[in-house]
Amino acid sequence: MDRGDRVKFRPGSKAKDNWRINDEVAGLVLARYRTPRTGVSERVDVSFGAGVIVWGERATEFIEVNSETLQ
């Protein structure tokens, strides 16, 4: 998953519930990074539009969405 990719939360993701994002809503990856702390997974910042940005969530909470699926 790279900057500019379209993603959705994985089905059943607890993080999705915390952020209150609908299952069908796709977001745009703004950034992908690792924190310097040991044992911390790769993180992403994702914009879901209308001012909703998920900051620093684990990348494993998301799945990439094929652009054909969005149309």
Distance bins in CASP14 RR format, pairs under 12 A and 6 or more apart:
PFRMAT RR
TARGET T0000
AUTHOR 0000-0000-0000
RMODE 2
METHOD distances of the structure
MODEL  1
1 7 1 0 0 1 0 0 0 0 0 0 0
1 8 0 0 0 0 0 1 0 0 0 0 0
1 27 0 0 0 0 0 1 0 0 0 0 0
1 28 0 0 0 0 0 1 0 0 0 0 0
1 29 1 0 1 0 0 0 0 0 0 0 0
1 30 0 0 0 0 0 1 0 0 0 0 0
1 31 0 0 0 0 0 1 0 0 0 0 0
1 32 1 0 0 1 0 0 0 0 0 0 0
1 33 0 0 0 0 0 1 0 0 0 0 0
1 42 0 0 0 0 1 0 0 0 0 0 0
1 43 0 0 0 0 0 1 0 0 0 0 0
1 44 1 0 0 1 0 0 0 0 0 0 0
1 45 0 0 0 0 0 1 0 0 0 0 0
1 46 0 0 0 0 1 0 0 0 0 0 0
1 57 0 0 0 0 0 1 0 0 0 0 0
1 58 0 0 0 0 0 1 0 0 0 0 0
1 59 1 0 1 0 0 0 0 0 0 0 0
1 60 0 0 0 0 1 0 0 0 0 0 0
1 61 0 0 0 0 0 1 0 0 0 0 0
1 62 1 0 0 1 0 0 0 0 0 0 0
1 63 0 0 0 0 1 0 0 0 0 0 0
1 64 1 0 1 0 0 0 0 0 0 0 0
1 65 0 0 0 0 0 1 0 0 0 0 0
2 28 0 0 0 0 0 1 0 0 0 0 0
2 29 1 0 0 1 0 0 0 0 0 0 0
2 30 0 0 0 0 0 1 0 0 0 0 0
2 31 0 0 0 0 1 0 0 0 0 0 0
2 32 1 0 0 1 0 0 0 0 0 0 0
2 33 0 0 0 0 0 1 0 0 0 0 0
2 42 0 0 0 0 0 1 0 0 0 0 0
2 44 0 0 0 0 1 0 0 0 0 0 0
2 59 0 0 0 0 0 1 0 0 0 0 0
2 64 0 0 0 0 1 0 0 0 0 0 0
3 28 0 0 0 0 1 0 0 0 0 0 0
3 29 1 0 1 0 0 0 0 0 0 0 0
3 30 1 0 0 1 0 0 0 0 0 0 0
3 31 1 0 0 1 0 0 0 0 0 0 0
3 32 1 0 0 1 0 0 0 0 0 0 0
3 33 0 0 0 0 0 1 0 0 0 0 0
3 44 0 0 0 0 1 0 0 0 0 0 0
3 45 0 0 0 0 1 0 0 0 0 0 0
3 46 0 0 0 0 0 1 0 0 0 0 0
3 47 0 0 0 0 0 1 0 0 0 0 0
4 26 0 0 0 0 0 1 0 0 0 0 0
4 27 0 0 0 0 1 0 0 0 0 0 0
4 28 1 0 1 0 0 0 0 0 0 0 0
4 29 1 0 1 0 0 0 0 0 0 0 0
4 30 1 0 0 1 0 0 0 0 0 0 0
4 31 0 0 0 0 1 0 0 0 0 0 0
4 32 0 0 0 0 1 0 0 0 0 0 0
4 44 0 0 0 0 0 1 0 0 0 0 0
4 45 0 0 0 0 0 1 0 0 0 0 0
4 46 0 0 0 0 1 0 0 0 0 0 0
4 47 0 0 0 0 1 0 0 0 0 0 0
4 64 0 0 0 0 0 1 0 0 0 0 0
4 65 0 0 0 0 0 1 0 0 0 0 0
4 67 0 0 0 0 0 1 0 0 0 0 0
5 26 0 0 0 0 1 0 0 0 0 0 0
5 27 0 0 0 0 1 0 0 0 0 0 0
5 28 1 0 0 1 0 0 0 0 0 0 0
5 29 1 0 1 0 0 0 0 0 0 0 0
5 30 0 0 0 0 0 1 0 0 0 0 0
5 31 0 0 0 0 0 1 0 0 0 0 0
5 32 0 0 0 0 1 0 0 0 0 0 0
5 44 0 0 0 0 1 0 0 0 0 0 0
5 46 0 0 0 0 1 0 0 0 0 0 0
5 47 0 0 0 0 0 1 0 0 0 0 0
5 59 0 0 0 0 0 1 0 0 0 0 0
5 62 0 0 0 0 1 0 0 0 0 0 0
5 63 0 0 0 0 0 1 0 0 0 0 0
5 64 1 0 1 0 0 0 0 0 0 0 0
5 65 0 0 0 0 1 0 0 0 0 0 0
5 66 0 0 0 0 0 1 0 0 0 0 0
5 67 0 0 0 0 1 0 0 0 0 0 0
5 70 0 0 0 0 0 1 0 0 0 0 0
6 25 0 0 0 0 0 1 0 0 0 0 0
6 26 1 0 1 0 0 0 0 0 0 0 0
6 27 1 0 1 0 0 0 0 0 0 0 0
6 28 1 0 0 1 0 0 0 0 0 0 0
6 29 1 0 0 1 0 0 0 0 0 0 0
6 30 0 0 0 0 0 1 0 0 0 0 0
6 46 0 0 0 0 1 0 0 0 0 0 0
6 47 0 0 0 0 0 1 0 0 0 0 0
6 48 0 0 0 0 0 1 0 0 0 0 0
6 62 0 0 0 0 1 0 0 0 0 0 0
6 63 0 0 0 0 0 1 0 0 0 0 0
6 64 1 0 0 1 0 0 0 0 0 0 0
6 65 1 0 1 0 0 0 0 0 0 0 0
6 66 0 0 0 0 1 0 0 0 0 0 0
6 67 1 0 0 1 0 0 0 0 0 0 0
6 68 0 0 0 0 0 1 0 0 0 0 0
6 69 0 0 0 0 1 0 0 0 0 0 0
6 70 1 0 0 1 0 0 0 0 0 0 0
6 71 0 0 0 0 0 1 0 0 0 0 0
7 13 0 0 0 0 0 1 0 0 0 0 0
7 16 0 0 0 0 0 1 0 0 0 0 0
7 21 0 0 0 0 0 1 0 0 0 0 0
7 25 0 0 0 0 0 1 0 0 0 0 0
7 26 1 0 0 1 0 0 0 0 0 0 0
7 27 1 0 1 0 0 0 0 0 0 0 0
7 28 1 0 0 1 0 0 0 0 0 0 0
7 29 1 0 1 0 0 0 0 0 0 0 0
7 30 0 0 0 0 0 1 0 0 0 0 0
7 32 0 0 0 0 0 1 0 0 0 0 0
7 44 1 0 0 1 0 0 0 0 0 0 0
7 45 0 0 0 0 0 1 0 0 0 0 0
7 46 1 0 0 1 0 0 0 0 0 0 0
7 47 0 0 0 0 0 1 0 0 0 0 0
7 48 0 0 0 0 1 0 0 0 0 0 0
7 54 0 0 0 0 1 0 0 0 0 0 0
7 57 0 0 0 0 0 1 0 0 0 0 0
7 59 0 0 0 0 1 0 0 0 0 0 0
7 60 0 0 0 0 0 1 0 0 0 0 0
7 61 0 0 0 0 1 0 0 0 0 0 0
7 62 1 0 1 0 0 0 0 0 0 0 0
7 63 1 0 0 1 0 0 0 0 0 0 0
7 64 1 0 1 0 0 0 0 0 0 0 0
7 65 1 0 0 1 0 0 0 0 0 0 0
7 66 0 0 0 0 0 1 0 0 0 0 0
7 67 0 0 0 0 0 1 0 0 0 0 0
7 69 0 0 0 0 0 1 0 0 0 0 0
7 70 0 0 0 0 0 1 0 0 0 0 0
8 15 0 0 0 0 0 1 0 0 0 0 0
8 16 0 0 0 0 1 0 0 0 0 0 0
8 19 0 0 0 0 0 1 0 0 0 0 0
8 21 0 0 0 0 1 0 0 0 0 0 0
8 22 0 0 0 0 1 0 0 0 0 0 0
8 23 1 0 0 1 0 0 0 0 0 0 0
8 24 1 0 0 1 0 0 0 0 0 0 0
8 25 1 0 0 1 0 0 0 0 0 0 0
8 26 1 0 1 0 0 0 0 0 0 0 0
8 27 1 0 0 1 0 0 0 0 0 0 0
8 28 0 0 0 0 0 1 0 0 0 0 0
8 29 0 0 0 0 0 1 0 0 0 0 0
8 46 0 0 0 0 1 0 0 0 0 0 0
8 48 0 0 0 0 1 0 0 0 0 0 0
8 54 0 0 0 0 0 1 0 0 0 0 0
8 61 0 0 0 0 1 0 0 0 0 0 0
8 62 1 0 0 1 0 0 0 0 0 0 0
8 63 1 0 1 0 0 0 0 0 0 0 0
8 64 0 0 0 0 1 0 0 0 0 0 0
8 65 1 0 1 0 0 0 0 0 0 0 0
8 66 0 0 0 0 0 1 0 0 0 0 0
8 69 0 0 0 0 1 0 0 0 0 0 0
8 70 0 0 0 0 1 0 0 0 0 0 0
9 15 1 0 0 1 0 0 0 0 0 0 0
9 16 1 1 0 0 0 0 0 0 0 0 0
9 17 0 0 0 0 1 0 0 0 0 0 0
9 18 0 0 0 0 1 0 0 0 0 0 0
9 19 1 0 0 1 0 0 0 0 0 0 0
9 20 0 0 0 0 0 1 0 0 0 0 0
9 21 1 0 1 0 0 0 0 0 0 0 0
9 22 0 0 0 0 1 0 0 0 0 0 0
9 23 1 0 0 1 0 0 0 0 0 0 0
9 24 0 0 0 0 0 1 0 0 0 0 0
9 25 0 0 0 0 1 0 0 0 0 0 0
9 26 0 0 0 0 1 0 0 0 0 0 0
9 27 0 0 0 0 1 0 0 0 0 0 0
9 44 0 0 0 0 0 1 0 0 0 0 0
9 46 0 0 0 0 1 0 0 0 0 0 0
9 48 0 0 0 0 1 0 0 0 0 0 0
9 54 0 0 0 0 1 0 0 0 0 0 0
9 57 0 0 0 0 1 0 0 0 0 0 0
9 58 0 0 0 0 0 1 0 0 0 0 0
9 59 0 0 0 0 0 1 0 0 0 0 0
9 60 0 0 0 0 0 1 0 0 0 0 0
9 61 1 0 1 0 0 0 0 0 0 0 0
9 62 1 0 0 1 0 0 0 0 0 0 0
9 63 1 0 0 1 0 0 0 0 0 0 0
9 64 0 0 0 0 0 1 0 0 0 0 0
9 65 0 0 0 0 0 1 0 0 0 0 0
10 16 1 0 0 1 0 0 0 0 0 0 0
10 17 0 0 0 0 0 1 0 0 0 0 0
10 21 0 0 0 0 0 1 0 0 0 0 0
10 23 0 0 0 0 1 0 0 0 0 0 0
10 57 0 0 0 0 0 1 0 0 0 0 0
10 58 0 0 0 0 0 1 0 0 0 0 0
10 59 0 0 0 0 0 1 0 0 0 0 0
10 60 1 0 0 1 0 0 0 0 0 0 0
10 61 1 0 1 0 0 0 0 0 0 0 0
10 62 1 0 0 1 0 0 0 0 0 0 0
10 63 1 0 1 0 0 0 0 0 0 0 0
10 64 0 0 0 0 0 1 0 0 0 0 0
10 65 0 0 0 0 0 1 0 0 0 0 0
11 17 0 0 0 0 0 1 0 0 0 0 0
11 23 1 0 0 1 0 0 0 0 0 0 0
11 24 0 0 0 0 0 1 0 0 0 0 0
11 61 0 0 0 0 0 1 0 0 0 0 0
11 62 0 0 0 0 0 1 0 0 0 0 0
11 63 0 0 0 0 1 0 0 0 0 0 0
12 18 0 0 0 0 0 1 0 0 0 0 0
12 21 0 0 0 0 0 1 0 0 0 0 0
12 23 0 0 0 0 1 0 0 0 0 0 0
12 61 0 0 0 0 1 0 0 0 0 0 0
12 63 0 0 0 0 0 1 0 0 0 0 0
13 19 0 0 0 0 1 0 0 0 0 0 0
13 20 0 0 0 0 0 1 0 0 0 0 0
13 21 0 0 0 0 1 0 0 0 0 0 0
13 23 0 0 0 0 1 0 0 0 0 0 0
13 54 0 0 0 0 0 1 0 0 0 0 0
13 57 0 0 0 0 1 0 0 0 0 0 0
13 58 0 0 0 0 1 0 0 0 0 0 0
13 59 0 0 0 0 0 1 0 0 0 0 0
13 60 0 0 0 0 1 0 0 0 0 0 0
13 61 1 0 1 0 0 0 0 0 0 0 0
13 62 0 0 0 0 1 0 0 0 0 0 0
13 63 0 0 0 0 1 0 0 0 0 0 0
14 20 0 0 0 0 0 1 0 0 0 0 0
14 21 0 0 0 0 0 1 0 0 0 0 0
14 57 0 0 0 0 0 1 0 0 0 0 0
14 58 0 0 0 0 0 1 0 0 0 0 0
14 60 0 0 0 0 0 1 0 0 0 0 0
14 61 0 0 0 0 1 0 0 0 0 0 0
15 21 0 0 0 0 1 0 0 0 0 0 0
15 41 0 0 0 0 0 1 0 0 0 0 0
15 43 0 0 0 0 0 1 0 0 0 0 0
15 44 0 0 0 0 0 1 0 0 0 0 0
15 46 0 0 0 0 0 1 0 0 0 0 0
15 54 1 0 0 1 0 0 0 0 0 0 0
15 55 0 0 0 0 0 1 0 0 0 0 0
15 56 0 0 0 0 1 0 0 0 0 0 0
15 57 1 0 1 0 0 0 0 0 0 0 0
15 58 1 0 0 1 0 0 0 0 0 0 0
15 59 0 0 0 0 0 1 0 0 0 0 0
15 60 0 0 0 0 1 0 0 0 0 0 0
15 61 1 0 1 0 0 0 0 0 0 0 0
15 62 0 0 0 0 1 0 0 0 0 0 0
16 22 0 0 0 0 1 0 0 0 0 0 0
16 23 1 0 0 1 0 0 0 0 0 0 0
16 24 0 0 0 0 0 1 0 0 0 0 0
16 25 0 0 0 0 1 0 0 0 0 0 0
16 27 0 0 0 0 0 1 0 0 0 0 0
16 46 0 0 0 0 0 1 0 0 0 0 0
16 48 0 0 0 0 0 1 0 0 0 0 0
16 54 0 0 0 0 1 0 0 0 0 0 0
16 57 0 0 0 0 1 0 0 0 0 0 0
16 58 0 0 0 0 0 1 0 0 0 0 0
16 61 1 0 0 1 0 0 0 0 0 0 0
16 62 0 0 0 0 1 0 0 0 0 0 0
16 63 0 0 0 0 0 1 0 0 0 0 0
17 23 0 0 0 0 0 1 0 0 0 0 0
17 61 0 0 0 0 0 1 0 0 0 0 0
18 54 0 0 0 0 1 0 0 0 0 0 0
18 57 0 0 0 0 1 0 0 0 0 0 0
18 58 0 0 0 0 0 1 0 0 0 0 0
18 61 0 0 0 0 1 0 0 0 0 0 0
19 25 0 0 0 0 0 1 0 0 0 0 0
19 27 0 0 0 0 0 1 0 0 0 0 0
19 46 0 0 0 0 1 0 0 0 0 0 0
19 48 0 0 0 0 1 0 0 0 0 0 0
19 52 1 0 0 1 0 0 0 0 0 0 0
19 53 0 0 0 0 1 0 0 0 0 0 0
19 54 1 0 1 0 0 0 0 0 0 0 0
19 55 0 0 0 0 1 0 0 0 0 0 0
19 56 0 0 0 0 0 1 0 0 0 0 0
19 57 1 0 0 1 0 0 0 0 0 0 0
19 61 0 0 0 0 1 0 0 0 0 0 0
19 62 0 0 0 0 0 1 0 0 0 0 0
20 48 0 0 0 0 0 1 0 0 0 0 0
20 52 0 0 0 0 1 0 0 0 0 0 0
20 54 0 0 0 0 0 1 0 0 0 0 0
21 27 0 0 0 0 1 0 0 0 0 0 0
21 46 0 0 0 0 1 0 0 0 0 0 0
21 47 0 0 0 0 0 1 0 0 0 0 0
21 48 1 0 1 0 0 0 0 0 0 0 0
21 49 0 0 0 0 0 1 0 0 0 0 0
21 50 0 0 0 0 0 1 0 0 0 0 0
21 52 1 0 0 1 0 0 0 0 0 0 0
21 53 0 0 0 0 0 1 0 0 0 0 0
21 54 1 0 0 1 0 0 0 0 0 0 0
21 57 0 0 0 0 0 1 0 0 0 0 0
21 61 0 0 0 0 0 1 0 0 0 0 0
21 62 0 0 0 0 0 1 0 0 0 0 0
22 48 0 0 0 0 1 0 0 0 0 0 0
22 49 0 0 0 0 0 1 0 0 0 0 0
22 50 0 0 0 0 0 1 0 0 0 0 0
22 52 0 0 0 0 0 1 0 0 0 0 0
23 63 0 0 0 0 0 1 0 0 0 0 0
23 65 0 0 0 0 0 1 0 0 0 0 0
24 48 0 0 0 0 0 1 0 0 0 0 0
24 65 0 0 0 0 0 1 0 0 0 0 0
24 69 0 0 0 0 0 1 0 0 0 0 0
24 70 0 0 0 0 0 1 0 0 0 0 0
25 46 0 0 0 0 0 1 0 0 0 0 0
25 47 0 0 0 0 0 1 0 0 0 0 0
25 48 1 0 1 0 0 0 0 0 0 0 0
25 49 0 0 0 0 1 0 0 0 0 0 0
25 50 0 0 0 0 1 0 0 0 0 0 0
25 52 0 0 0 0 1 0 0 0 0 0 0
25 54 0 0 0 0 0 1 0 0 0 0 0
25 62 0 0 0 0 0 1 0 0 0 0 0
25 65 0 0 0 0 0 1 0 0 0 0 0
25 70 0 0 0 0 0 1 0 0 0 0 0
26 46 0 0 0 0 1 0 0 0 0 0 0
26 47 0 0 0 0 0 1 0 0 0 0 0
26 48 1 0 0 1 0 0 0 0 0 0 0
26 49 0 0 0 0 1 0 0 0 0 0 0
26 62 0 0 0 0 1 0 0 0 0 0 0
26 63 0 0 0 0 1 0 0 0 0 0 0
26 64 0 0 0 0 1 0 0 0 0 0 0
26 65 1 0 1 0 0 0 0 0 0 0 0
26 66 0 0 0 0 0 1 0 0 0 0 0
26 67 0 0 0 0 1 0 0 0 0 0 0
26 69 0 0 0 0 1 0 0 0 0 0 0
26 70 1 0 1 0 0 0 0 0 0 0 0
26 71 0 0 0 0 0 1 0 0 0 0 0
27 44 0 0 0 0 0 1 0 0 0 0 0
27 45 0 0 0 0 0 1 0 0 0 0 0
27 46 1 0 1 0 0 0 0 0 0 0 0
27 47 1 0 0 1 0 0 0 0 0 0 0
27 48 1 0 1 0 0 0 0 0 0 0 0
27 49 1 0 0 1 0 0 0 0 0 0 0
27 50 0 0 0 0 0 1 0 0 0 0 0
27 51 0 0 0 0 0 1 0 0 0 0 0
27 52 0 0 0 0 1 0 0 0 0 0 0
27 53 0 0 0 0 1 0 0 0 0 0 0
27 54 0 0 0 0 1 0 0 0 0 0 0
27 57 0 0 0 0 0 1 0 0 0 0 0
27 62 0 0 0 0 1 0 0 0 0 0 0
27 63 0 0 0 0 0 1 0 0 0 0 0
27 64 0 0 0 0 0 1 0 0 0 0 0
27 65 1 0 0 1 0 0 0 0 0 0 0
27 70 0 0 0 0 1 0 0 0 0 0 0
28 44 0 0 0 0 0 1 0 0 0 0 0
28 45 0 0 0 0 1 0 0 0 0 0 0
28 46 1 0 0 1 0 0 0 0 0 0 0
28 47 1 0 1 0 0 0 0 0 0 0 0
28 48 0 0 0 0 1 0 0 0 0 0 0
28 49 1 0 0 1 0 0 0 0 0 0 0
28 51 0 0 0 0 0 1 0 0 0 0 0
28 52 0 0 0 0 0 1 0 0 0 0 0
28 53 0 0 0 0 1 0 0 0 0 0 0
28 54 0 0 0 0 0 1 0 0 0 0 0
28 62 0 0 0 0 0 1 0 0 0 0 0
28 64 0 0 0 0 0 1 0 0 0 0 0
28 65 0 0 0 0 0 1 0 0 0 0 0
28 67 0 0 0 0 0 1 0 0 0 0 0
28 70 0 0 0 0 0 1 0 0 0 0 0
29 42 0 0 0 0 0 1 0 0 0 0 0
29 43 0 0 0 0 0 1 0 0 0 0 0
29 44 1 0 1 0 0 0 0 0 0 0 0
29 45 1 0 0 1 0 0 0 0 0 0 0
29 46 1 0 1 0 0 0 0 0 0 0 0
29 47 0 0 0 0 1 0 0 0 0 0 0
29 48 0 0 0 0 0 1 0 0 0 0 0
29 53 0 0 0 0 0 1 0 0 0 0 0
29 54 0 0 0 0 0 1 0 0 0 0 0
29 56 0 0 0 0 0 1 0 0 0 0 0
29 57 0 0 0 0 0 1 0 0 0 0 0
29 59 0 0 0 0 1 0 0 0 0 0 0
29 62 0 0 0 0 1 0 0 0 0 0 0
29 63 0 0 0 0 0 1 0 0 0 0 0
29 64 0 0 0 0 1 0 0 0 0 0 0
29 65 0 0 0 0 0 1 0 0 0 0 0
30 43 0 0 0 0 0 1 0 0 0 0 0
30 44 1 0 0 1 0 0 0 0 0 0 0
30 45 1 0 1 0 0 0 0 0 0 0 0
30 46 1 0 0 1 0 0 0 0 0 0 0
30 47 1 0 1 0 0 0 0 0 0 0 0
30 48 0 0 0 0 0 1 0 0 0 0 0
30 49 0 0 0 0 0 1 0 0 0 0 0
30 51 0 0 0 0 0 1 0 0 0 0 0
30 52 0 0 0 0 0 1 0 0 0 0 0
30 53 1 0 0 1 0 0 0 0 0 0 0
30 54 0 0 0 0 1 0 0 0 0 0 0
30 55 0 0 0 0 1 0 0 0 0 0 0
30 56 0 0 0 0 0 1 0 0 0 0 0
30 57 0 0 0 0 0 1 0 0 0 0 0
31 42 0 0 0 0 0 1 0 0 0 0 0
31 43 0 0 0 0 1 0 0 0 0 0 0
31 44 1 0 0 1 0 0 0 0 0 0 0
31 45 1 0 1 0 0 0 0 0 0 0 0
31 46 0 0 0 0 1 0 0 0 0 0 0
31 47 0 0 0 0 0 1 0 0 0 0 0
31 53 0 0 0 0 0 1 0 0 0 0 0
31 54 0 0 0 0 0 1 0 0 0 0 0
31 55 0 0 0 0 1 0 0 0 0 0 0
31 56 0 0 0 0 1 0 0 0 0 0 0
31 57 0 0 0 0 0 1 0 0 0 0 0
31 59 0 0 0 0 0 1 0 0 0 0 0
32 41 0 0 0 0 0 1 0 0 0 0 0
32 42 1 0 0 1 0 0 0 0 0 0 0
32 43 1 0 0 1 0 0 0 0 0 0 0
32 44 1 0 1 0 0 0 0 0 0 0 0
32 45 0 0 0 0 1 0 0 0 0 0 0
32 46 0 0 0 0 1 0 0 0 0 0 0
32 56 0 0 0 0 1 0 0 0 0 0 0
32 57 0 0 0 0 0 1 0 0 0 0 0
32 58 0 0 0 0 0 1 0 0 0 0 0
32 59 1 0 0 1 0 0 0 0 0 0 0
32 62 0 0 0 0 0 1 0 0 0 0 0
32 64 0 0 0 0 0 1 0 0 0 0 0
33 40 0 0 0 0 0 1 0 0 0 0 0
33 41 0 0 0 0 0 1 0 0 0 0 0
33 42 1 0 0 1 0 0 0 0 0 0 0
33 43 1 0 1 0 0 0 0 0 0 0 0
33 44 1 0 0 1 0 0 0 0 0 0 0
33 45 0 0 0 0 1 0 0 0 0 0 0
33 55 0 0 0 0 0 1 0 0 0 0 0
33 56 0 0 0 0 1 0 0 0 0 0 0
33 57 0 0 0 0 0 1 0 0 0 0 0
33 58 0 0 0 0 0 1 0 0 0 0 0
33 59 0 0 0 0 1 0 0 0 0 0 0
34 40 1 0 0 1 0 0 0 0 0 0 0
34 41 1 0 0 1 0 0 0 0 0 0 0
34 42 1 0 1 0 0 0 0 0 0 0 0
34 43 1 0 0 1 0 0 0 0 0 0 0
34 44 0 0 0 0 0 1 0 0 0 0 0
34 56 0 0 0 0 0 1 0 0 0 0 0
34 58 0 0 0 0 0 1 0 0 0 0 0
34 59 0 0 0 0 1 0 0 0 0 0 0
35 41 0 0 0 0 1 0 0 0 0 0 0
35 42 0 0 0 0 1 0 0 0 0 0 0
35 43 1 0 0 1 0 0 0 0 0 0 0
35 44 0 0 0 0 0 1 0 0 0 0 0
35 56 0 0 0 0 1 0 0 0 0 0 0
35 58 0 0 0 0 0 1 0 0 0 0 0
35 59 0 0 0 0 0 1 0 0 0 0 0
36 43 0 0 0 0 0 1 0 0 0 0 0
37 43 0 0 0 0 0 1 0 0 0 0 0
39 58 0 0 0 0 0 1 0 0 0 0 0
40 56 0 0 0 0 0 1 0 0 0 0 0
40 57 0 0 0 0 0 1 0 0 0 0 0
40 58 0 0 0 0 1 0 0 0 0 0 0
40 59 0 0 0 0 0 1 0 0 0 0 0
40 60 0 0 0 0 0 1 0 0 0 0 0
41 56 0 0 0 0 0 1 0 0 0 0 0
41 57 0 0 0 0 1 0 0 0 0 0 0
41 58 1 0 1 0 0 0 0 0 0 0 0
41 59 1 0 0 1 0 0 0 0 0 0 0
41 60 1 0 0 1 0 0 0 0 0 0 0
41 61 0 0 0 0 1 0 0 0 0 0 0
41 62 0 0 0 0 0 1 0 0 0 0 0
42 56 0 0 0 0 1 0 0 0 0 0 0
42 57 0 0 0 0 0 1 0 0 0 0 0
42 58 1 0 0 1 0 0 0 0 0 0 0
42 59 1 0 1 0 0 0 0 0 0 0 0
42 60 1 0 0 1 0 0 0 0 0 0 0
42 61 0 0 0 0 0 1 0 0 0 0 0
42 62 0 0 0 0 0 1 0 0 0 0 0
43 54 0 0 0 0 0 1 0 0 0 0 0
43 55 0 0 0 0 1 0 0 0 0 0 0
43 56 1 0 1 0 0 0 0 0 0 0 0
43 57 1 0 0 1 0 0 0 0 0 0 0
43 58 1 0 0 1 0 0 0 0 0 0 0
43 59 1 0 0 1 0 0 0 0 0 0 0
43 60 0 0 0 0 1 0 0 0 0 0 0
43 61 0 0 0 0 1 0 0 0 0 0 0
43 62 0 0 0 0 0 1 0 0 0 0 0
44 53 0 0 0 0 0 1 0 0 0 0 0
44 54 1 0 0 1 0 0 0 0 0 0 0
44 55 0 0 0 0 1 0 0 0 0 0 0
44 56 1 0 0 1 0 0 0 0 0 0 0
44 57 1 0 0 1 0 0 0 0 0 0 0
44 58 1 0 0 1 0 0 0 0 0 0 0
44 59 1 0 1 0 0 0 0 0 0 0 0
44 60 0 0 0 0 1 0 0 0 0 0 0
44 61 0 0 0 0 1 0 0 0 0 0 0
44 62 1 0 0 1 0 0 0 0 0 0 0
44 63 0 0 0 0 0 1 0 0 0 0 0
44 64 0 0 0 0 0 1 0 0 0 0 0
45 52 0 0 0 0 0 1 0 0 0 0 0
45 53 1 0 0 1 0 0 0 0 0 0 0
45 54 1 0 0 1 0 0 0 0 0 0 0
45 55 1 0 1 0 0 0 0 0 0 0 0
45 56 1 0 1 0 0 0 0 0 0 0 0
45 57 1 0 0 1 0 0 0 0 0 0 0
45 58 0 0 0 0 0 1 0 0 0 0 0
45 59 0 0 0 0 0 1 0 0 0 0 0
45 62 0 0 0 0 0 1 0 0 0 0 0
46 52 0 0 0 0 1 0 0 0 0 0 0
46 53 1 0 0 1 0 0 0 0 0 0 0
46 54 1 0 1 0 0 0 0 0 0 0 0
46 55 0 0 0 0 1 0 0 0 0 0 0
46 56 0 0 0 0 1 0 0 0 0 0 0
46 57 1 0 0 1 0 0 0 0 0 0 0
46 58 0 0 0 0 0 1 0 0 0 0 0
46 59 0 0 0 0 1 0 0 0 0 0 0
46 61 0 0 0 0 1 0 0 0 0 0 0
46 62 1 0 0 1 0 0 0 0 0 0 0
46 63 0 0 0 0 0 1 0 0 0 0 0
46 64 0 0 0 0 0 1 0 0 0 0 0
46 65 0 0 0 0 0 1 0 0 0 0 0
47 53 1 0 1 0 0 0 0 0 0 0 0
47 54 1 0 0 1 0 0 0 0 0 0 0
47 55 0 0 0 0 1 0 0 0 0 0 0
47 57 0 0 0 0 0 1 0 0 0 0 0
48 54 1 0 0 1 0 0 0 0 0 0 0
48 55 0 0 0 0 0 1 0 0 0 0 0
48 57 0 0 0 0 0 1 0 0 0 0 0
48 62 0 0 0 0 0 1 0 0 0 0 0
54 61 0 0 0 0 1 0 0 0 0 0 0
54 62 0 0 0 0 1 0 0 0 0 0 0
56 62 0 0 0 0 0 1 0 0 0 0 0
63 69 0 0 0 0 0 1 0 0 0 0 0
64 70 0 0 0 0 0 1 0 0 0 0 0
65 71 0 0 0 0 0 1 0 0 0 0 0
END
